[in-house]
């Protein structure tokens, strides 16, 4: 049997985890061929920045054998003797996976640098740069469901891995022989940096560009039983804003997330408790970070005596405006967003004299936006001032080369303080002012479930018969990012710009039979609502019923 296709019995012999061995033995004893094929018919593949999926036995699940194969492949990629920074969050097996990676790397002659337990993802990115490491690894499944885990991989520049390196490591994983179950790790080979050194460096970095204006502004906050609370508390205290008023039963890390509706702050129900906490302390601001603290969600008290959960595009517009107001400079300031995000941020950037860059989806591209611009004739260096994607990912400096929910939370709090100083204004009022200046931009996202066909098949069919209109509006321009539009890496994304100024972008899910649609309309709200009309037209185009996530 080749290394690429181990038998269940070979896997059992290599698996050091009693739980996943028992799972596989149960399937074998029960003759559950469907369950075995589900675990052995394929293997986990690299997605946005690494591998991620349900935990369980076999090459198509996250487990200690897969993690060890990943570490062996990584050891081949990182030059001998170089350090690899390793962090892990509070999910099930995150610590076990981290120690397996460290052990394999140490045996292979690399230098594992384990961060203290429960390190937020952005700390790993920054520490990789600070230590001049050959790579960084974060063990996390981010905001995925409870039973998932994963590995996020950073290159020496502190940004997520990009092609062709990701495919090379994925191929090296598939070619690995199964590692022996009884690997003898020399724990003395692990270097454990002093926590204050790297945490203090991270805090100093994210606080270095925070503009403090206005009075104390109380903040209600939930880390969603993840790892964000200690660092966000310290950061808010540094700007004299005190510790946040936390949702008590969501404050401590819990790998099972027993007290949260979902680990994903994009689900509005997830913010219910933090909004109630804000009401208890009479504050108009409620914030949440996802379990590894790289995303930020925000709800604010709005007109009509009600709470408004802001979209990623709305938070992006507010933070972009704030960062450009508080960061001196001219066109060397770079603002970046993904191709499926709204256009308001680009218009703000251009009006404020900054340079706007559009990238593919994912912070592996957003973090490198300034790197793609080439040298300037005036000798100044490009500087990423702000980057975002609509899925609640924000970067408010160019030092942490990934999305960072903690620094975004601090900047958003500072923004609210400054607005409160200006005649008690609110983020909703500021958003309205931006809409008055640049036009009313409204965005939405739909997820369309497909009947039997994969997302890639649907996208291929669309390319063969492109629509000439969506709803009431003719299609004015089609951009196919599979062709490497704008000099970008090819991506399976179609964009439709409509004659009425609306925009629709479509891309398939990489793991499920789904297509995601990103919709934007510009202009006053009408009856019927053009955003709803456009959503219905996209669902009709794809020939299936959609569900909003």
N, C-alpha and C positions, 0 to 999 in steps of 0.2 A: 504494500500500500504506500503510495507516495505521500510525502509530507503535506501536500495540499489537500489530501482527502483521508484523514485518519478515520479509522473505524471507531465505533463507540467503545469497544474493548480497549483499544490503544489509548483513547482519551481517558478512560478510567485509570489506566496505569500511570498517567502523567498528572492527574488532577490532585492537588494537595488539599483541596477543600472538602471536608466530610459532607457538607450540605449539598453541594452540586454532584458529588459522587452518588449520594443517596438518591437524588433526583433522577440521575441517569440509570442507576440500577433498577429503580422502580419502573421506568419506562421499558427497559429490556425485559424484566420479569413479567410485565403485563403484556408484552408483545405489541406495544403501542408504536406501530411503525410510523403513523402520522406524526406523533410527537417527536420521534427520533429524526424523521426526515426534516421536520421544521428546524431542528437544532443543527443538523449535519448537512442539509441540502445546499447550504450557502455559508458564507462567513460575513461577519460584520465588516463593513467597508467605510473608508474615510468619507466623512461628510464635510461640514463647513470648515472644521479645523482639527479634526481627529475622528475618533470613533465614539459612538454612543448607542446605547440600546438597553433592552431588558436584561436583568441579571439572570443567569441560569447556566445549565451545562451545555457544552458543545461550542463549535467555532462560530455559530450564529448568535451567541449570547455574550454578555460581559461576564467574565469569570477570571480566575487566577491564571489559568493556562493561556488565555488570550492576552492577558496583561503581560505575562512573561514573554510571550512571543513578540509583543509590541516592544518590550524593553530590549530584547535581543536585536530586533531590527533597528531600533534607535541607536544602539551601541555601534552598529555598523555605519551609521550615518554621522555620528558625532566623532570627531577625531580623538584618538587615544590621548588620555590624560586630561581632557577638557571636562569642565564641570557641567552638571545638569541640575537645574533648580527644580525641586519637586514640592508642590503644595497639594493639600487635599482639604475638602470640605467635610461636612458632618453626615453625609449620606452613608447608607449601609455599605460596608466594605471599602469605603474610600481610604481609610488608614491602612487596611490590609493590602490593597492594590498599590498604594504609595510605597510601602516597605518592600513589596515584591519588585517594583521597578528599581528602587534604590539598590536592592541586593543584586539583581542581575547586572545592573550597570557597574557596580563595584567589582563583581567577578570578571567583567569584561575589560577592566582597566580604566573605566571612566570614574569621575568623582561625583557621586550624588550629593546634593546639598539640600537636605530636607528642611523645609520651613516648619515652624511650629504648627501644631494641630489647628484645624479650622481656619486656615488662611483664605481670605477672599481672593477670587480670581485676579483682580487687577494688581494685587501685591506680587503675584508670581510674574506677571508681565514686567513690572518695574524692576524686580530683583534680578531677573534674567539679564537685563541691561546693566544693572549696577555691578554685578559680579563678572561681567564679560563672559557669561556662560555660553557653552556650545548649543544649549537648548533649554527650554523650560517645559515642564509638564504640570498641568493642573488636573487632579482627579476630581471630576464633577460631572453631573448630568444637568447642571444649570437648573432650569425650571421644568425639566421633564417630569413625568409621573413618578410616584414613589418607588416603584420597583426597578427603575432604570439607574444606570451609572455610565460613566464614560471617561475619556481621556482627551484633554485639549492640549495641543502641542504648539509651542512657540519657537520661533527661530531666534538666532542670536540678537537680532534687532528688537526683540521683545514683542513683535507682532506675530499673529497667528500664521501657521505654515500655509504656503501657497504652492500651486503647481510649479514645476513638476515634482517637487520634493515630497509632497503628500502621497502621490502615486508611487513613488519609488519606495517609500517606507511601507506602504500598503502591500506592494508586491513582495518586499522582503519579509513581511510578516507571513504572507501566504506560503513562502518558500521555506520557512523555518521548520526544522524537525521539532517534534514535541519535546519540550525540555523535561528532564527527569523530575519526578515528584519531589525528591529529597535533595533540593539544592542547599548547599551549606553556605549560608551567608555569614560574612564576617562583619558584625555590626560595628566594630571599631573603625571600619572603613567609611562609615557614614559621618559626614560633617553636619552638625546641627548648629546653624548660626544662632547667635544670641538674638532672641525675639526683639528686644528694644531697638537694636541697631537697624533692622530692616523695617520694622513698623514705623519707627520714628522717621526714617528716610522717606517712606511712603507718605506719611502725614505731612511732613515738611514740603514735599513736592506738590501734593494736591492743594495745599493751603497757600502756596506761594503766589498765586494769581487771583485770590479771592478778594474782592473789593468790599470792605465793610462799611456800609452806610445804613443809618437809621437805627431804631431801637430794637431791643430784644423781641424776637418773634417766636412764640411757642410752637413746637412741632410735635404732632402726633405721628408715631412711626411704628411700623412692624417689619422685622426681618424675615417674616414668614417661616419661623423656626429654622432659619439658616444662620449664616455666620457674620452678618453685617453689623450687628449691634455694637460690639466693643469699639470698633474703629470709627463708626459714625458718631458714637457718643463722644469719643475723644476729639474728633474733628469739630463738632459743634461747640464743645467747651472751649476749644482753641479760638473760636471766633466770638466768644462771650455770648453764646446762645444757650448755654446750659445743656444738660442731658435731655434727650427727647422723651416725651411722654409715651412710653412703649405700651403696646398691647401685651398684657402680662402673660397670657397663656400662649402667645406666639413668640415670646422673647428668647427662650432658650432653644438651642439646636435640638432637633429631633429627627432622626433618620426616617421615621415613619410619617412625619408631618400629621400627627394625629389631631391637631387643633386648627388646621387651616383647611379652607374649602379646596384649595389647589395650590401647589407650589408656584403656579404661573401667575404673575401679577397682571398679565394681559386679560385674564378673566375678571370681569368687573365684580362678581360675587366675592372674589378673594379679598377685596378692599372693604368689605362690610364692617368688620370689627375695628379697623383703624379709623374709619369714618365715625363710628360710634365713640371711639376713644377721643377723637378731636372734639366731638360735641360735649363730652364730659368736661373737658378743660377749656371749652369755649375758645377754640382756635380755628381759624379758617383754612388750615393747611394740614393735610394728611399725606404721608409719604410711605412708600413700601419699596424694599429691594427684594429681588428674588433670592433663592437660597444661597447662591455663591456670590451675591452682592455685585453683580456686574450690570444689572438692569435697574431702572428706576421707574416707578409708577407714582402718579400724583393725583390727588383729588383736592379741589378747592371749593370754598363756599361761593356760590354764584348768585346772580340775580334771582328774584322770585323765591327766596328762602329755600333754596335747595342746593344739594351738592352736585358738583360737576366733575366727573372723572375725565381728566384730559387725555386726549389721544397722544400717541407718540409724536405725530406731526405737530400738534399744538405745543407740547413741551419743547420740541425741537425749535419751533419758531421763537418761543419766549427765551430759551437759553441762548440761541444764536444772537438775538437782539441784545441780550444782556452781556454776553462775552465780547461782542464788538463795541458796545458802549464802554466797557471797562478795560479793554486791551488797546493800548496805543499802537499806531502804525498805519500803514496804507495797504497797497496791493500785495505786500509780502505776507499779509495775514490770509490764511487759507481756511475756507469753510467747505466741508465735504458732506455729502449725503448719498445714500444709495439710490439706484435708478427707480426703485419702487416707492420711494418716499415722496412727499408732497413738494411742490415747487416754491412755496412761500419762503423757505429758508434761502434758496438761491437768489430770490429777488431782494430779500433783505441784505444779503451779503454784497450784491452788486451795487445797491443804492448806498451802502456804507463804505464803499471804496475798497472792499476786500475781494479776493479772488475766489470764485466758486468752482468746485470740482465735483463732478458726478462720478460715482464708482458703481461697480457691481455690488450686489447684496452681500453683506458680511463685513465685519471689522478687519478682516485680513486685508481688504482692499481700502476701506475708509482710513485706517491708520497710516497707510502708505500714500495717501492722496498727494501730499506735498512732494513726495519722492519722485512723482511722475512728471513734474513740471520742468525739470532741467534747470541749468544755471540762469541766474538773472544778470542782466547787463549792468545793473547799478551796484552789484556786489553784495546786496542784502541777501539773507537766506530766507527761503520760504518757511513759514511757521504755521502749523495746524493750530488754529485757535479754537475751532469747534467742528465736531463731526457727529453725525447721528444716522440712525436708521429707524424707520417707523415702529419697529417692534421693541420700543422702549430702551434702545441702546444709545448712550450718549458719551462723548469724549470732550472734556472741557480743558484739556491741555495736550501738549505734544510729547510729554514725558512718559505717561502711561500709554502704551501703544495698543490699547484695547478699550472697549467700552467699560465704563466705571460708574456703577450706581452710587458709590459713596461720594465721590467728588461731585457728581451731578446733583446729589441731594444737598450738599453743602452750598453749591452755587445757586440752586433753586431757592434755598432758604435765604441766602444773601439777596437774591433778586426780590423776594417778598418783603424783606426788611427795607430795601431801598424804595419800593413802591409805596409801602405804608408811610414812609417819611414824606412822600409827595402827596399830601392831602388825603392820606388814607386810601390810596388807590389799590386795586387788586389785580392779580394776574389776568382775570377775565377782562377787566377794563383795558389793560395793556394789550391783550390779544385783540380786542375790538379796535384799538387804535392802529395796530398793525394791519388789520383787515381794511380799515378805512384808507390807509396809505397805499396798500398794494393789491387790494381786491379781496373779496371774501373767498377764501380757499377752504373747501371742505373735503375731507377724505374719508374713505371707508375701505374695509377689507372684507372680502367674502372668500369662503372655502367651498369649492364645488366638489361633491363626491361623484366619482365616475362609475359607470356601469360596466365593470369587467375589464375595460381597457386601462392601460397605464397612462399617467400624465404625459409621458413622452410621446405616446402614440397619438393622443389627442392634439398635442402641439404640432406634430408632423402633419396631421390631417388639416389643421388650421392653415398651415403654410401652403397647402395645396389649393385651398379655397378661402383666401383672405376676404373678410367681409368688407363691403364698401360703405356700410353705415352701421352704427350701433344705436338702437332706439331711434330717436328723431333726428340725430345728427349724422351727417356724412363723415366718413373717415378721411381726414386730410393728409395724414402721413402715417406710415408704418415703419417702425424701426425693429429690425431683427438682430438681437444681440448675439445670436448664434454665429453671425458673420463677423464678430469682433468689432461691432460698432464703436466708434470713438476711440479706437485703439485699445479697447479693453480685451481681456481674456474672453474667448467665446463662452457664452452662457445661453441656456435654453429659456430665453425670455423674449416675449413679443410685446411691443408697446404700440398702442393706437392713440394718436393725437387726433381729436375730432374738431370739426369746423367751428363748433361753439366754444372752443377753449377747454373742453373736458379732456381727460386722459384716462386710459385704461392700460394696465400692465398685467400680463399673465405669465405665470411660471409654474411648472409642475413641482409637486413634492418629490423629494429624492427617495422617500421610504414608503409612501402610501399612495393608493390610487386617488389622488387629489390634485386639483389645480387651484392655486391661489390667485385671486384677482385683486388688484389694487386700483381703486377708483378715486378720481379727483374731479370736482367740478369747481368752477370759478364764477362768482356772480351772486346776486341776491337770491335768497330763498324764494321759491315760487311754488304754486300749486298747479299741477302735481309737482312734487319735489323732484328735481332733475337727478339727484343722487339716487333716489329710489328707482326712478325710471331707468337709469343707467345700469343699476344692479340687476334689474329684471332682464334687461337686454343681454347682459353678459351671461346670465344663467341660461337664457334661451339659446344663445350662441353655442354654449357648451353642451346643450342637450340634456341637462340634468338639473335636479333640484339642488340648491346650495344651502349651506348652513353657515351662519356667522359665528366666528370664534372670537 
